[in-house]
Amino acid sequence: MSDLDIRRLRYFVAVAEELHFSRAARRLLVAQQALSRDVRHLEDAIGVRLLDRTTRRVTLTAAGSALLARAREIIALHDDTLRELRGERASLTVDVVGAGLTPTLVLAAARRLAPDIEFFARYGGAGAEEIDVTFGRYPDPPTDLGRRHVRDEPLAVLLPERHPLAQLTEVPFDALAGTRPCSRAGDHVTPGWEHAVLQLLAPFGATAAGSHPVVRGGDELAQHVRERNAPVLTLTTQPAVPGVVQRPLVRPTPLFPWQMLWRAGSDHPGLRALHRAVDELAQTWPARPADAWLPEPERSATTR
């Protein structure tokens, strides 16, 4: 009986998750020819075909699907065993989108719950090939990723201190009509955010400001708010911005549905800590208000 080679199992898992040899090779930083050869050698050793290959697509066979889940377990056990024997800490790389936002709060709680895990934070997809877990809003997430709902976070507006709306303790949504609010400033701005905000603004007669490059960083955000002298849509976890006030939006209360995504089948202890952190923080987040607004498809999903 042939032994299962760990390297070849890693290669197979990468191809099975990407369903594309070129993408898998880039992810693994190996030559595509070597990757293809080792996957073929794995099939020869096992004696069954794991992948169906054509010039257009790669698909898993029934045997490949069965091996994928077990291969992930074998690799995880192998890596955990080596770390324990070497006295190393397990590590996990997490895209938290931006400093201070909801994902950062989840990561901080996970670090407290699992001090033996070394978490590395990334922002806004930087180094995506290294990321194990990511946060955001994904209306149509890839089917090969695990995912869970994290929270529905209320939106707010950032305003110059002397703006008329800054005198209010909360801003009714219809007060944004005619103000041309900006939706492309802040570290929270992602395609999922913009997709949600466009749905939000249209029915309420609030037209977003013209397109411009996304504004990143606290200093640039403060400059943008002052120069535009208009509301900037943000999240309630947005860290304080010098010279700028933040006011919650109400009537309706728009909500941003955060999700957490990870490689399907992962049983990394750091991922388990993130799940526990979400569960713990969920007890502290406010209940959904009666006038809540959610984008599609999340709104329909809550009414099923």
C-alpha positions as CSV (number, residue, x, y, z in Angstrom):
1,M,0.0,0.0,0.0
2,S,1.3,3.4,-0.9
3,D,1.7,6.2,1.7
4,L,0.0,9.5,1.4
5,D,2.5,12.3,0.8
6,I,1.7,15.5,2.8
7,R,3.1,17.8,0.1
8,R,1.0,16.1,-2.6
9,L,-2.1,16.3,-0.3
10,R,-1.4,20.0,0.0
11,Y,-1.2,20.4,-3.7
12,F,-4.4,18.4,-4.2
13,V,-6.3,20.5,-1.6
14,A,-5.2,23.8,-3.3
15,V,-6.4,22.5,-6.8
16,A,-9.6,21.2,-5.3
17,E,-10.4,24.6,-3.6
18,E,-9.4,26.7,-6.6
19,L,-10.6,24.2,-9.3
20,H,-7.9,25.8,-11.4
21,F,-4.3,24.6,-11.8
22,S,-2.9,28.1,-12.6
23,R,-4.5,29.7,-9.6
24,A,-3.5,26.9,-7.3
25,A,0.1,27.1,-8.5
26,R,0.2,30.9,-7.8
27,R,-1.3,30.3,-4.4
28,L,1.3,27.7,-3.6
29,L,4.2,29.6,-5.3
30,V,5.1,26.5,-7.3
31,A,5.4,25.8,-11.0
32,Q,2.1,24.7,-12.6
33,Q,3.9,21.7,-14.2
34,A,5.2,20.5,-10.9
35,L,1.8,20.9,-9.3
36,S,0.1,18.9,-12.0
37,R,2.7,16.2,-11.9
38,D,2.4,15.8,-8.1
39,V,-1.4,15.6,-8.2
40,R,-1.1,13.0,-10.9
41,H,1.4,11.0,-8.8
42,L,-1.1,11.2,-5.9
43,E,-3.8,9.7,-8.1
44,D,-1.4,7.0,-9.2
45,A,-0.5,6.2,-5.6
46,I,-4.1,5.9,-4.5
47,G,-5.2,4.2,-7.7
48,V,-8.2,6.4,-8.4
49,R,-8.9,9.6,-10.4
50,L,-9.4,12.6,-8.1
51,L,-10.0,15.3,-10.7
52,D,-11.6,15.5,-14.1
53,R,-9.6,17.8,-16.3
54,T,-10.6,19.4,-19.6
55,T,-9.2,22.4,-21.4
56,R,-12.0,24.5,-19.9
57,R,-12.5,23.3,-16.3
58,V,-11.4,21.2,-13.4
59,T,-13.9,19.3,-11.4
60,L,-13.7,16.9,-8.4
61,T,-14.6,13.3,-8.9
62,A,-16.6,11.4,-6.2
63,A,-13.3,10.1,-4.9
64,G,-11.8,13.6,-5.0
65,S,-14.7,15.0,-3.0
66,A,-14.4,12.3,-0.4
67,L,-10.6,12.8,-0.1
68,L,-10.8,16.6,0.2
69,A,-12.4,16.7,3.6
70,R,-10.1,13.9,5.0
71,A,-7.0,15.6,3.4
72,R,-7.8,18.8,5.2
73,E,-8.0,16.9,8.5
74,I,-4.7,15.1,7.8
75,I,-2.8,18.2,6.9
76,A,-4.2,20.1,10.0
77,L,-3.2,17.2,12.3
78,H,0.2,17.0,10.7
79,D,0.8,20.7,11.1
80,D,-0.5,20.9,14.6
81,T,1.7,17.9,15.7
82,L,4.8,19.5,14.3
83,R,4.0,22.8,16.0
84,E,3.5,21.1,19.3
85,L,6.7,19.1,19.0
86,R,8.6,22.2,18.1
87,G,7.0,24.4,20.8
88,E,5.7,26.8,18.2
89,R,2.4,28.8,18.3
90,A,-0.3,28.1,15.8
91,S,-1.0,31.2,13.6
92,L,-3.8,32.5,11.6
93,T,-3.9,35.5,9.2
94,V,-7.2,37.5,9.3
95,D,-8.4,40.3,7.1
96,V,-10.1,42.7,9.4
97,V,-10.9,45.3,6.7
98,G,-9.9,48.4,8.8
99,A,-8.7,49.4,12.2
100,G,-11.4,49.7,14.9
101,L,-14.2,48.2,12.9
102,T,-16.4,45.2,13.9
103,P,-13.9,42.6,12.6
104,T,-11.2,44.2,14.7
105,L,-13.4,43.8,17.8
106,V,-13.9,40.1,16.9
107,L,-10.2,39.6,16.5
108,A,-9.4,41.3,19.8
109,A,-11.9,39.0,21.6
110,A,-10.4,35.9,19.8
111,R,-6.9,36.9,21.0
112,R,-8.2,37.1,24.5
113,L,-10.0,33.8,24.3
114,A,-7.0,32.0,22.7
115,P,-3.8,33.5,23.9
116,D,-1.8,30.5,22.6
117,I,-2.7,31.4,19.0
118,E,-0.7,34.0,17.0
119,F,-3.1,36.1,14.9
120,F,-1.8,38.3,12.1
121,A,-4.1,41.1,11.0
122,R,-4.4,42.3,7.4
123,Y,-6.4,45.3,6.1
124,G,-8.6,45.4,3.0
125,G,-7.5,42.3,1.3
126,A,-3.7,43.1,1.4
127,G,-1.8,39.9,0.7
128,A,-5.0,38.0,-0.2
129,E,-3.1,34.8,-1.0
130,E,-2.0,34.6,2.7
131,I,-5.4,35.2,4.3
132,D,-7.0,32.4,6.2
133,V,-10.1,34.3,7.3
134,T,-11.8,37.4,6.0
135,F,-14.6,39.7,7.0
136,G,-17.0,41.8,4.8
137,R,-20.2,41.6,3.0
138,Y,-20.4,39.0,0.2
139,P,-23.9,38.9,-1.5
140,D,-22.8,36.0,-3.6
141,P,-19.9,34.3,-1.8
142,P,-17.9,31.4,-3.4
143,T,-19.4,28.1,-2.6
144,D,-16.0,26.6,-1.6
145,L,-15.8,28.9,1.4
146,G,-17.3,28.5,4.8
147,R,-19.2,31.5,6.0
148,R,-21.4,32.8,8.9
149,H,-23.3,35.9,9.7
150,V,-21.5,38.1,12.3
151,R,-23.7,41.1,13.0
152,D,-26.0,43.7,11.4
153,E,-24.2,47.0,12.2
154,P,-26.0,50.3,12.1
155,L,-24.8,53.0,9.8
156,A,-24.0,56.6,10.8
157,V,-22.8,59.8,9.1
158,L,-19.7,61.8,9.6
159,L,-20.2,65.5,9.5
160,P,-18.1,68.7,9.8
161,E,-18.6,70.2,13.3
162,R,-20.4,73.2,11.9
163,H,-22.7,71.3,9.5
164,P,-26.4,71.9,10.2
165,L,-27.0,68.2,10.7
166,A,-24.3,68.0,13.3
167,Q,-26.6,69.8,15.7
168,L,-28.9,66.8,15.8
169,T,-28.3,63.8,18.1
170,E,-29.4,61.5,15.3
171,V,-30.1,62.1,11.7
172,P,-33.3,61.0,10.0
173,F,-32.6,59.4,6.7
174,D,-34.8,61.8,4.7
175,A,-32.6,64.7,6.0
176,L,-29.9,63.4,3.6
177,A,-32.0,64.4,0.6
178,G,-30.2,67.1,-1.4
179,T,-27.0,66.8,0.7
180,R,-25.2,64.5,-1.8
181,P,-23.7,62.2,0.8
182,C,-20.4,60.4,0.1
183,S,-20.2,56.6,0.3
184,R,-16.5,56.2,-0.8
185,A,-14.5,57.4,2.2
186,G,-13.3,55.2,5.0
187,D,-11.4,52.0,5.5
188,H,-14.8,50.1,5.5
189,V,-15.4,50.8,1.8
190,T,-15.5,47.6,-0.1
191,P,-17.5,46.3,-3.1
192,G,-20.0,44.8,-0.7
193,W,-20.4,48.1,1.1
194,E,-20.9,50.1,-2.1
195,H,-23.4,47.5,-3.3
196,A,-25.4,47.9,-0.1
197,V,-25.3,51.7,0.0
198,L,-26.5,52.1,-3.6
199,Q,-29.6,50.1,-2.7
200,L,-30.0,52.2,0.4
201,L,-29.9,55.6,-1.2
202,A,-32.0,55.1,-4.3
203,P,-35.5,54.7,-2.7
204,F,-35.0,57.6,-0.3
205,G,-34.2,60.4,-2.8
206,A,-30.6,60.7,-1.5
207,T,-28.1,60.9,-4.4
208,A,-24.6,60.0,-3.7
209,A,-21.7,62.3,-4.5
210,G,-19.9,61.7,-7.8
211,S,-17.4,58.9,-8.1
212,H,-13.9,59.5,-6.8
213,P,-11.1,57.3,-5.5
214,V,-11.7,55.6,-2.2
215,V,-10.4,57.7,0.7
216,R,-8.4,55.6,3.2
217,G,-6.9,56.5,6.6
218,G,-8.1,58.7,9.4
219,D,-6.2,61.8,8.4
220,E,-7.4,61.6,4.8
221,L,-10.9,60.9,5.9
222,A,-10.9,64.0,8.2
223,Q,-9.6,66.1,5.3
224,H,-12.3,64.7,2.9
225,V,-15.2,65.5,5.3
226,R,-14.0,69.1,5.8
227,E,-13.4,69.7,2.1
228,R,-16.7,68.2,0.9
229,N,-18.7,69.8,3.7
230,A,-21.3,67.0,3.2
231,P,-22.3,63.8,5.1
232,V,-20.1,60.8,4.7
233,L,-21.7,57.4,5.2
234,T,-19.9,55.2,7.7
235,L,-20.4,52.5,10.3
236,T,-21.0,53.1,14.0
237,T,-17.6,51.4,14.8
238,Q,-15.7,54.0,12.8
239,P,-13.0,55.3,15.1
240,A,-13.2,59.0,16.1
241,V,-12.0,61.4,13.4
242,P,-10.5,64.8,14.5
243,G,-12.7,67.8,13.8
244,V,-15.6,65.5,12.7
245,V,-18.8,64.4,14.5
246,Q,-20.6,61.1,14.0
247,R,-24.4,60.8,14.2
248,P,-26.5,57.6,13.9
249,L,-28.9,57.3,11.0
250,V,-32.5,56.6,11.8
251,R,-36.0,56.3,10.3
252,P,-35.1,53.8,8.8
253,T,-32.0,52.5,10.6
254,P,-29.8,51.1,7.9
255,L,-27.8,48.0,8.8
256,F,-24.7,46.6,7.2
257,P,-24.6,42.7,7.4
258,W,-21.1,41.6,8.3
259,Q,-20.0,38.1,7.3
260,M,-17.0,36.0,8.2
261,L,-15.5,33.7,5.5
262,W,-12.8,31.0,5.7
263,R,-11.5,28.1,3.7
264,A,-14.2,25.4,3.8
265,G,-13.3,22.4,6.0
266,S,-10.8,24.4,8.1
267,D,-10.7,23.3,11.7
268,H,-7.9,25.7,12.8
269,P,-7.9,26.5,16.5
270,G,-7.7,30.2,15.6
271,L,-10.9,29.9,13.5
272,R,-12.6,28.2,16.4
273,A,-11.6,31.1,18.6
274,L,-13.0,33.6,16.2
275,H,-16.3,31.7,16.2
276,R,-16.4,31.8,20.0
277,A,-15.6,35.5,19.9
278,V,-18.5,36.2,17.6
279,D,-20.8,34.2,19.9
280,E,-19.6,36.2,22.9
281,L,-19.9,39.6,21.3
282,A,-23.3,38.8,19.9
283,Q,-24.6,39.0,23.5
284,T,-23.4,42.6,23.7
285,W,-24.6,44.0,20.4
286,P,-28.0,45.8,20.4
287,A,-31.1,44.0,19.0
288,R,-32.3,44.8,15.5
289,P,-34.4,48.0,15.7
290,A,-38.0,48.0,14.6
291,D,-37.3,50.4,11.7
292,A,-34.3,48.3,10.5
293,W,-33.3,48.4,6.8
294,L,-31.2,45.6,5.2
295,P,-29.9,45.3,1.6
296,E,-30.8,42.5,-0.7
297,P,-30.3,39.5,-0.6
298,E,-30.0,39.7,3.2
299,R,-33.4,41.4,3.6
300,S,-35.3,38.6,1.9
301,A,-33.3,36.0,3.8
302,T,-34.5,37.4,7.1
303,T,-38.2,37.1,6.1
304,R,-38.1,33.5,5.0
